[in-house]
Amino acid sequence: MGINQEGSTGTTHFGFEEVATHDKAGRVGDVFHSVATRYDVMNDLMSLGAHRLWKRFAVAQSGVHSGDWVLDVAGGTGDLAWLLAARAGVGGRVVLSDINDSMLAEGRRRLLDRGGAGNFSYLQTDAENLAFADDRFHCVTIGFGLRNVTNIDRALAAMYRVLRPGGRVVILEFSKPVLRSLSKLYDAYSFAVIPRIGRFVANDEASYRYLVESIRRHPDQRTLETKMQAVGFERTRYFNLSGGIVAVHVGFKL
Ligand SMILES: C[S@@+](CC[C@H](N)C(=O)[O-])C[C@H]1O[C@@H](n2cnc3c(N)ncnc32)[C@H](O)[C@@H]1O
């Protein structure tokens, strides 16, 4: 018998599949090695460009000021890092981190292409085991990354640990649509259209099927907020975007 993803043994979900807990990170790794070079174009196609607005909204909630130190966890190709760096300025620092070297390499390449150099750092590290000292960052962000980690509670606790007292976490993630009618339409689009776009554009239907399925397995807005509170975050709140297809959760380490 398996236990759910909060446990360290047994089984957990990989999309709609049940897999051994110790296999999930490798399976997720295969997905992102496979999609890395097509990741950005696929994001634009799948979301019809909306992911850019969602990311802007998330960064607007970050409270990042000039001179701040910011960590973007599971930062992938660097969209959030780029927007955060504009706020942190030349006196600040943005660390782009990801467990996956293919995604991190794409992120580094894109940030350098855009002219970002001085105030970015890059580190390959697991969200559940962040390789940073305690109380380091003014802000920690994670965009569309949390649902991919094996143990969400552990990742939340790690993000809490590396935040300075007074610091803020911003979590951007797919969530649960608030209207039933929207939910039905969204399901039809996600399951019928997105894997096909994945097949034609990225030549990888299976990875995009996983991405859609993983959204359905992710905790809803309220459940995620409760998890944040359980690891210590205070003054938590969330904003539904696009009718709850996406949510931005914010919390503080006080
Ligand atoms: C859907 S992408 C999001 C990338 C970027 N944050 C964005 O918003 O476009 C998910 C990212 O999470 C990373 N990831 C998955 N599991 C992780 C883990 N345990 N620790 C850190 N990063 C992880 C993947 O490698 C991938 O780059």
The ligand as an SDF file (V2000), in Angstrom:
LIG
                    3D

 27 29  0  0  0  0  0  0  0  0999 V2000
    6.9400   24.4050  -15.4620 C   0  0  0  0  0  0  0  0  0  0  0  0
    8.6330   24.8190  -15.1720 S   0  0  0  0  0  0  0  0  0  0  0  0
    8.5540   26.4770  -14.5620 C   0  0  0  0  0  0  0  0  0  0  0  0
    9.7430   27.3050  -14.9660 C   0  0  0  0  0  0  0  0  0  0  0  0
    9.6470   28.7980  -14.6240 C   0  0  0  0  0  0  0  0  0  0  0  0
    9.5840   29.0120  -13.1870 N   0  0  0  0  0  0  0  0  0  0  0  0
    8.4650   29.4520  -15.2780 C   0  0  0  0  0  0  0  0  0  0  0  0
    7.6060   29.9620  -14.5550 O   0  0  0  0  0  0  0  0  0  0  0  0
    8.3960   29.4740  -16.5020 O   0  0  0  0  0  0  0  0  0  0  0  0
    8.9380   23.8920  -13.7230 C   0  0  0  0  0  0  0  0  0  0  0  0
   10.3960   23.9160  -13.2990 C   0  0  0  0  0  0  0  0  0  0  0  0
   10.5040   23.2510  -12.0420 O   0  0  0  0  0  0  0  0  0  0  0  0
   11.7460   22.5950  -12.0210 C   0  0  0  0  0  0  0  0  0  0  0  0
   11.7250   21.5960  -10.9370 N   0  0  0  0  0  0  0  0  0  0  0  0
   11.0240   20.4420  -10.8840 C   0  0  0  0  0  0  0  0  0  0  0  0
   11.2560   19.8180   -9.7160 N   0  0  0  0  0  0  0  0  0  0  0  0
   12.0990   20.5970   -9.0080 C   0  0  0  0  0  0  0  0  0  0  0  0
   12.6970   20.4950   -7.7310 C   0  0  0  0  0  0  0  0  0  0  0  0
   12.4660   19.4450   -6.9330 N   0  0  0  0  0  0  0  0  0  0  0  0
   13.5180   21.4780   -7.3370 N   0  0  0  0  0  0  0  0  0  0  0  0
   13.7680   22.5470   -8.1220 C   0  0  0  0  0  0  0  0  0  0  0  0
   13.2400   22.6940   -9.3590 N   0  0  0  0  0  0  0  0  0  0  0  0
   12.4150   21.7320   -9.7920 C   0  0  0  0  0  0  0  0  0  0  0  0
   11.8570   22.0150  -13.4100 C   0  0  0  0  0  0  0  0  0  0  0  0
   13.1630   21.6130  -13.7110 O   0  0  0  0  0  0  0  0  0  0  0  0
   11.3490   23.1820  -14.2380 C   0  0  0  0  0  0  0  0  0  0  0  0
   12.3780   24.0240  -14.6410 O   0  0  0  0  0  0  0  0  0  0  0  0
  1  2  1  0
  2  3  1  0
  2 10  1  0
  3  4  1  0
  4  5  1  0
  5  6  1  0
  5  7  1  0
  7  8  2  0
  7  9  1  0
 10 11  1  0
 11 12  1  0
 11 26  1  0
 12 13  1  0
 13 14  1  0
 13 24  1  0
 14 15  1  0
 14 23  1  0
 15 16  2  0
 16 17  1  0
 17 18  1  0
 17 23  2  0
 18 19  1  0
 18 20  2  0
 20 21  1  0
 21 22  2  0
 22 23  1  0
 24 25  1  0
 24 26  1  0
 26 27  1  0
M  CHG  2   2   1   9  -1
M  END
$$$$
